Amino acid sequence: MAVGFILIKTEPSKEQQVYEALGSVEEITELHPLFAEFDLMSKVNTSDFYDPGQVVVQKLRAVEGVQDTQTHPATKR
């Protein structure tokens, strides 16, 4: 299993819309609003180390209102 933390920057005033849209992405196990440079932080669980990148490219960045992402792969103990 692979875990990744993805920071998500939204277009201005699109935070709620993006938050709701990401709720349907099955690989996202946690989603938190932030008050920082990025607007949301998601935790993604996948079966393969390379899959979090595919989730970002194919699912997260495809959501209208997502402006930028930053992916942080993690190890699971």
SULDANOR-V459883 format. One record per helix or strand of 3 or more residues. SS is the DSSP state (2 for helix, 1 for strand). FROM is the first residue (numbers start at 1). TO is the last residue. Records with the same first field share a line. If there is no record, write none. Layout:
# SULDANOR-V459883
SS=FROM-TO ; FROM-TO
This chain:
# SULDANOR-V459883
1=2-10 ; 28-33 ; 40-46 ; 66-74
2=15-22 ; 51-60
